[in-house]
Amino acid sequence: MDLILLYVIGVVATTIGTLAGGGGFINLPTMLLLGMPIHSAIGANKVSNTVSSFSSFFTLYKRKQISFKDSYWIIPFSLIGGLTGGWIASLLSSKYLFIVAIVLLVLGFLTSFIGKDNFTGNKELTLNKVSGPGLYGIGIYDGLFGPGQGTLMLYLFSYLNVAYIKSVGLVRLATFSSCFGAAISYIASGVIIWPLTLALMAGSITGAQVGVRIAEKLNPRFVKPILRIITTILIVQLILENLVF
């Protein structure tokens, strides 16, 4: 029963995560409620995210919605940012991590009201004074905390006038690169519970493909309202968790 539940959760969480980010706030609490140790739950999430995010990126790449030549450079920014965030996380208490997450999500929510492009732009993502630091900073957040990383990145790409479907592909590539190293670390540490992890991974791969197909048909003007709803839910959940714990 747990395997079936994890498969379904993987489908739902990754579908939502592909469209607007925040999937980690669905599957992580579920795994913890099922009694998985926290390190095993995080490890399962990183392993499944590594595979599912690459599958959705590769699907968009094959459909020529995104070019690897124009996007490969985000990988080192996400990797180095994630490593930096992991190091900073070791120096901070969980209370401060919650505060950082809430502040960043609130800022992302507020910046969504700047401009009226609504993902209707069609600019290429290039390395500049906004994209480079932005990707590195979100990589740090991913290393620090994680859930909500995709949402923040979509806000960044919207600000940079990148088309929505291309933004989805870029987010999935960045997620793959930031989760890859973490997944290897968790596997090497021996904390992975493979039957549960594989069930979550199978659901995540399915959800990634469902999310990509919905994203291709989604009207760009609906994206920001969806992002704002997801962001509000994430902020409320973070505040409640901080009050409880």
Secondary structure as UniProt FT lines:
FT   HELIX           2..20
FT   HELIX           24..33
FT   TURN            34..35
FT   HELIX           38..62
FT   TURN            63..64
FT   TURN            69..73
FT   HELIX           74..89
FT   TURN            90..91
FT   HELIX           94..111
FT   TURN            112..113
FT   TURN            118..119
FT   TURN            129..130
FT   HELIX           131..144
FT   TURN            147..148
FT   HELIX           149..159
FT   TURN            160..161
FT   HELIX           164..189
FT   HELIX           194..217
FT   HELIX           220..222
FT   HELIX           223..244
//
